Amino acid sequence: RFVLASHFFWGLWSILQAKISTIEFGYLDYARSRFEAYFQHKAQ
């Protein structure tokens, strides 16, 4: 039910974290996977 909102939110969060976080993590890769999932579900 809220799958699209969840993927979109976490995608945005990951982009922000990539800019401001000092923790080494693949935030942009995570954002990419979340937005890919968002667009896959949206197309269904």
PyMOL Python script that loads the backbone (N, CA, C, O; Angstrom):
from pymol import cmd

cmd.read_pdbstr("""\
ATOM      1  N   ARG A   1       0.817  -1.195   0.000  1.00  0.00           N
ATOM      2  CA  ARG A   1       0.000   0.000   0.000  1.00  0.00           C
ATOM      3  C   ARG A   1       0.862   1.260   0.000  1.00  0.00           C
ATOM      4  O   ARG A   1       0.600   2.200  -0.750  1.00  0.00           O
ATOM      5  N   PHE A   2       1.868   1.269   0.828  1.00  0.00           N
ATOM      6  CA  PHE A   2       2.741   2.437   0.914  1.00  0.00           C
ATOM      7  C   PHE A   2       4.123   2.161   0.324  1.00  0.00           C
ATOM      8  O   PHE A   2       5.103   2.814   0.682  1.00  0.00           O
ATOM      9  N   VAL A   3       4.185   1.206  -0.565  1.00  0.00           N
ATOM     10  CA  VAL A   3       5.469   0.808  -1.140  1.00  0.00           C
ATOM     11  C   VAL A   3       6.122   1.965  -1.879  1.00  0.00           C
ATOM     12  O   VAL A   3       7.314   2.215  -1.699  1.00  0.00           O
ATOM     13  N   LEU A   4       5.370   2.670  -2.703  1.00  0.00           N
ATOM     14  CA  LEU A   4       5.947   3.779  -3.462  1.00  0.00           C
ATOM     15  C   LEU A   4       6.489   4.863  -2.544  1.00  0.00           C
ATOM     16  O   LEU A   4       7.596   5.359  -2.750  1.00  0.00           O
ATOM     17  N   ALA A   5       5.715   5.232  -1.536  1.00  0.00           N
ATOM     18  CA  ALA A   5       6.154   6.279  -0.607  1.00  0.00           C
ATOM     19  C   ALA A   5       7.420   5.852   0.130  1.00  0.00           C
ATOM     20  O   ALA A   5       8.323   6.663   0.340  1.00  0.00           O
ATOM     21  N   SER A   6       7.485   4.597   0.518  1.00  0.00           N
ATOM     22  CA  SER A   6       8.655   4.098   1.237  1.00  0.00           C
ATOM     23  C   SER A   6       9.912   4.167   0.372  1.00  0.00           C
ATOM     24  O   SER A   6      10.945   4.668   0.815  1.00  0.00           O
ATOM     25  N   HIS A   7       9.826   3.666  -0.855  1.00  0.00           N
ATOM     26  CA  HIS A   7      10.986   3.703  -1.748  1.00  0.00           C
ATOM     27  C   HIS A   7      11.408   5.141  -2.033  1.00  0.00           C
ATOM     28  O   HIS A   7      12.599   5.450  -2.041  1.00  0.00           O
ATOM     29  N   PHE A   8      10.446   6.009  -2.264  1.00  0.00           N
ATOM     30  CA  PHE A   8      10.762   7.407  -2.574  1.00  0.00           C
ATOM     31  C   PHE A   8      11.419   8.092  -1.379  1.00  0.00           C
ATOM     32  O   PHE A   8      12.429   8.779  -1.535  1.00  0.00           O
ATOM     33  N   PHE A   9      10.850   7.909  -0.187  1.00  0.00           N
ATOM     34  CA  PHE A   9      11.402   8.520   1.022  1.00  0.00           C
ATOM     35  C   PHE A   9      12.840   8.077   1.260  1.00  0.00           C
ATOM     36  O   PHE A   9      13.717   8.912   1.482  1.00  0.00           O
ATOM     37  N   TRP A  10      13.089   6.764   1.216  1.00  0.00           N
ATOM     38  CA  TRP A  10      14.431   6.266   1.493  1.00  0.00           C
ATOM     39  C   TRP A  10      15.410   6.657   0.397  1.00  0.00           C
ATOM     40  O   TRP A  10      16.600   6.824   0.664  1.00  0.00           O
ATOM     41  N   GLY A  11      14.932   6.803  -0.823  1.00  0.00           N
ATOM     42  CA  GLY A  11      15.791   7.309  -1.894  1.00  0.00           C
ATOM     43  C   GLY A  11      16.248   8.729  -1.620  1.00  0.00           C
ATOM     44  O   GLY A  11      17.428   9.049  -1.764  1.00  0.00           O
ATOM     45  N   LEU A  12      15.307   9.582  -1.224  1.00  0.00           N
ATOM     46  CA  LEU A  12      15.665  10.967  -0.885  1.00  0.00           C
ATOM     47  C   LEU A  12      16.573  11.025   0.335  1.00  0.00           C
ATOM     48  O   LEU A  12      17.552  11.771   0.349  1.00  0.00           O
ATOM     49  N   TRP A  13      16.254  10.248   1.350  1.00  0.00           N
ATOM     50  CA  TRP A  13      17.067  10.210   2.566  1.00  0.00           C
ATOM     51  C   TRP A  13      18.507   9.823   2.232  1.00  0.00           C
ATOM     52  O   TRP A  13      19.451  10.403   2.768  1.00  0.00           O
ATOM     53  N   SER A  14      18.669   8.846   1.347  1.00  0.00           N
ATOM     54  CA  SER A  14      20.006   8.382   0.982  1.00  0.00           C
ATOM     55  C   SER A  14      20.803   9.451   0.256  1.00  0.00           C
ATOM     56  O   SER A  14      22.007   9.587   0.473  1.00  0.00           O
ATOM     57  N   ILE A  15      20.139  10.206  -0.601  1.00  0.00           N
ATOM     58  CA  ILE A  15      20.825  11.299  -1.299  1.00  0.00           C
ATOM     59  C   ILE A  15      21.293  12.347  -0.299  1.00  0.00           C
ATOM     60  O   ILE A  15      22.419  12.837  -0.389  1.00  0.00           O
ATOM     61  N   LEU A  16      20.438  12.689   0.645  1.00  0.00           N
ATOM     62  CA  LEU A  16      20.832  13.660   1.674  1.00  0.00           C
ATOM     63  C   LEU A  16      21.985  13.128   2.515  1.00  0.00           C
ATOM     64  O   LEU A  16      22.926  13.865   2.810  1.00  0.00           O
ATOM     65  N   GLN A  17      21.923  11.875   2.897  1.00  0.00           N
ATOM     66  CA  GLN A  17      22.995  11.293   3.703  1.00  0.00           C
ATOM     67  C   GLN A  17      24.317  11.264   2.943  1.00  0.00           C
ATOM     68  O   GLN A  17      25.379  11.437   3.542  1.00  0.00           O
ATOM     69  N   ALA A  18      24.262  11.049   1.644  1.00  0.00           N
ATOM     70  CA  ALA A  18      25.482  11.050   0.839  1.00  0.00           C
ATOM     71  C   ALA A  18      26.178  12.405   0.920  1.00  0.00           C
ATOM     72  O   ALA A  18      27.403  12.485   0.833  1.00  0.00           O
ATOM     73  N   LYS A  19      25.397  13.462   1.087  1.00  0.00           N
ATOM     74  CA  LYS A  19      25.961  14.812   1.171  1.00  0.00           C
ATOM     75  C   LYS A  19      26.444  15.168   2.568  1.00  0.00           C
ATOM     76  O   LYS A  19      27.474  15.828   2.714  1.00  0.00           O
ATOM     77  N   ILE A  20      25.709  14.738   3.611  1.00  0.00           N
ATOM     78  CA  ILE A  20      26.001  15.259   4.948  1.00  0.00           C
ATOM     79  C   ILE A  20      26.627  14.249   5.909  1.00  0.00           C
ATOM     80  O   ILE A  20      27.204  14.652   6.919  1.00  0.00           O
ATOM     81  N   SER A  21      26.532  12.972   5.629  1.00  0.00           N
ATOM     82  CA  SER A  21      27.008  11.969   6.579  1.00  0.00           C
ATOM     83  C   SER A  21      28.525  11.815   6.528  1.00  0.00           C
ATOM     84  O   SER A  21      29.142  11.940   5.470  1.00  0.00           O
ATOM     85  N   THR A  22      29.108  11.542   7.687  1.00  0.00           N
ATOM     86  CA  THR A  22      30.541  11.245   7.761  1.00  0.00           C
ATOM     87  C   THR A  22      30.792   9.736   7.764  1.00  0.00           C
ATOM     88  O   THR A  22      31.941   9.295   7.770  1.00  0.00           O
ATOM     89  N   ILE A  23      29.723   8.954   7.761  1.00  0.00           N
ATOM     90  CA  ILE A  23      29.830   7.495   7.745  1.00  0.00           C
ATOM     91  C   ILE A  23      30.061   7.029   6.313  1.00  0.00           C
ATOM     92  O   ILE A  23      29.368   7.460   5.391  1.00  0.00           O
ATOM     93  N   GLU A  24      31.034   6.154   6.136  1.00  0.00           N
ATOM     94  CA  GLU A  24      31.293   5.621   4.802  1.00  0.00           C
ATOM     95  C   GLU A  24      30.279   4.525   4.495  1.00  0.00           C
ATOM     96  O   GLU A  24      30.287   3.458   5.108  1.00  0.00           O
ATOM     97  N   PHE A  25      29.425   4.807   3.550  1.00  0.00           N
ATOM     98  CA  PHE A  25      28.392   3.867   3.133  1.00  0.00           C
ATOM     99  C   PHE A  25      28.016   4.226   1.707  1.00  0.00           C
ATOM    100  O   PHE A  25      28.130   5.389   1.320  1.00  0.00           O
ATOM    101  N   GLY A  26      27.580   3.280   0.934  1.00  0.00           N
ATOM    102  CA  GLY A  26      27.196   3.527  -0.455  1.00  0.00           C
ATOM    103  C   GLY A  26      25.809   4.139  -0.557  1.00  0.00           C
ATOM    104  O   GLY A  26      24.892   3.537  -1.115  1.00  0.00           O
ATOM    105  N   TYR A  27      25.665   5.348  -0.010  1.00  0.00           N
ATOM    106  CA  TYR A  27      24.353   5.995   0.013  1.00  0.00           C
ATOM    107  C   TYR A  27      23.792   6.215  -1.390  1.00  0.00           C
ATOM    108  O   TYR A  27      22.597   6.020  -1.612  1.00  0.00           O
ATOM    109  N   LEU A  28      24.627   6.612  -2.325  1.00  0.00           N
ATOM    110  CA  LEU A  28      24.111   6.859  -3.677  1.00  0.00           C
ATOM    111  C   LEU A  28      23.691   5.559  -4.365  1.00  0.00           C
ATOM    112  O   LEU A  28      22.712   5.536  -5.110  1.00  0.00           O
ATOM    113  N   ASP A  29      24.427   4.492  -4.115  1.00  0.00           N
ATOM    114  CA  ASP A  29      24.020   3.186  -4.655  1.00  0.00           C
ATOM    115  C   ASP A  29      22.695   2.743  -4.049  1.00  0.00           C
ATOM    116  O   ASP A  29      21.829   2.203  -4.738  1.00  0.00           O
ATOM    117  N   TYR A  30      22.553   2.981  -2.747  1.00  0.00           N
ATOM    118  CA  TYR A  30      21.305   2.631  -2.068  1.00  0.00           C
ATOM    119  C   TYR A  30      20.149   3.464  -2.622  1.00  0.00           C
ATOM    120  O   TYR A  30      19.056   2.946  -2.850  1.00  0.00           O
ATOM    121  N   ALA A  31      20.398   4.755  -2.835  1.00  0.00           N
ATOM    122  CA  ALA A  31      19.365   5.629  -3.407  1.00  0.00           C
ATOM    123  C   ALA A  31      18.970   5.137  -4.794  1.00  0.00           C
ATOM    124  O   ALA A  31      17.788   5.102  -5.136  1.00  0.00           O
ATOM    125  N   ARG A  32      19.953   4.763  -5.577  1.00  0.00           N
ATOM    126  CA  ARG A  32      19.670   4.273  -6.931  1.00  0.00           C
ATOM    127  C   ARG A  32      18.786   3.031  -6.882  1.00  0.00           C
ATOM    128  O   ARG A  32      17.830   2.914  -7.649  1.00  0.00           O
ATOM    129  N   SER A  33      19.103   2.108  -5.984  1.00  0.00           N
ATOM    130  CA  SER A  33      18.295   0.885  -5.904  1.00  0.00           C
ATOM    131  C   SER A  33      16.879   1.185  -5.423  1.00  0.00           C
ATOM    132  O   SER A  33      15.924   0.557  -5.882  1.00  0.00           O
ATOM    133  N   ARG A  34      16.735   2.136  -4.504  1.00  0.00           N
ATOM    134  CA  ARG A  34      15.397   2.512  -4.023  1.00  0.00           C
ATOM    135  C   ARG A  34      14.579   3.173  -5.124  1.00  0.00           C
ATOM    136  O   ARG A  34      13.393   2.880  -5.272  1.00  0.00           O
ATOM    137  N   PHE A  35      15.203   4.067  -5.903  1.00  0.00           N
ATOM    138  CA  PHE A  35      14.466   4.718  -6.982  1.00  0.00           C
ATOM    139  C   PHE A  35      14.155   3.746  -8.119  1.00  0.00           C
ATOM    140  O   PHE A  35      13.118   3.870  -8.771  1.00  0.00           O
ATOM    141  N   GLU A  36      15.039   2.787  -8.361  1.00  0.00           N
ATOM    142  CA  GLU A  36      14.724   1.756  -9.355  1.00  0.00           C
ATOM    143  C   GLU A  36      13.498   0.961  -8.919  1.00  0.00           C
ATOM    144  O   GLU A  36      12.610   0.682  -9.725  1.00  0.00           O
ATOM    145  N   ALA A  37      13.456   0.601  -7.643  1.00  0.00           N
ATOM    146  CA  ALA A  37      12.295  -0.125  -7.119  1.00  0.00           C
ATOM    147  C   ALA A  37      11.045   0.745  -7.189  1.00  0.00           C
ATOM    148  O   ALA A  37       9.962   0.258  -7.514  1.00  0.00           O
ATOM    149  N   TYR A  38      11.194   2.026  -6.886  1.00  0.00           N
ATOM    150  CA  TYR A  38      10.069   2.964  -6.959  1.00  0.00           C
ATOM    151  C   TYR A  38       9.472   2.972  -8.362  1.00  0.00           C
ATOM    152  O   TYR A  38       8.259   2.838  -8.524  1.00  0.00           O
ATOM    153  N   PHE A  39      10.319   3.128  -9.372  1.00  0.00           N
ATOM    154  CA  PHE A  39       9.812   3.211 -10.742  1.00  0.00           C
ATOM    155  C   PHE A  39       9.278   1.865 -11.243  1.00  0.00           C
ATOM    156  O   PHE A  39       8.347   1.837 -12.048  1.00  0.00           O
ATOM    157  N   GLN A  40       9.849   0.762 -10.783  1.00  0.00           N
ATOM    158  CA  GLN A  40       9.311  -0.548 -11.153  1.00  0.00           C
ATOM    159  C   GLN A  40       7.902  -0.727 -10.603  1.00  0.00           C
ATOM    160  O   GLN A  40       7.005  -1.169 -11.321  1.00  0.00           O
ATOM    161  N   HIS A  41       7.705  -0.388  -9.341  1.00  0.00           N
ATOM    162  CA  HIS A  41       6.377  -0.532  -8.732  1.00  0.00           C
ATOM    163  C   HIS A  41       5.386   0.467  -9.324  1.00  0.00           C
ATOM    164  O   HIS A  41       4.204   0.162  -9.482  1.00  0.00           O
ATOM    165  N   LYS A  42       5.869   1.640  -9.645  1.00  0.00           N
ATOM    166  CA  LYS A  42       4.980   2.657 -10.207  1.00  0.00           C
ATOM    167  C   LYS A  42       4.462   2.234 -11.581  1.00  0.00           C
ATOM    168  O   LYS A  42       3.326   2.544 -11.940  1.00  0.00           O
ATOM    169  N   ALA A  43       5.283   1.534 -12.342  1.00  0.00           N
ATOM    170  CA  ALA A  43       4.894   1.102 -13.687  1.00  0.00           C
ATOM    171  C   ALA A  43       3.853  -0.018 -13.664  1.00  0.00           C
ATOM    172  O   ALA A  43       3.178  -0.255 -14.665  1.00  0.00           O
ATOM    173  N   GLN A  44       3.721  -0.702 -12.538  1.00  0.00           N
ATOM    174  CA  GLN A  44       2.781  -1.832 -12.460  1.00  0.00           C
ATOM    175  C   GLN A  44       1.355  -1.383 -12.324  1.00  0.00           C
ATOM    176  O   GLN A  44       0.450  -2.214 -12.247  1.00  0.00           O
TER     177      GLN A  44
END
""", "prot")
cmd.dss("prot")
cmd.show_as("cartoon", "prot")
cmd.util.cbc("prot")
cmd.orient("prot")
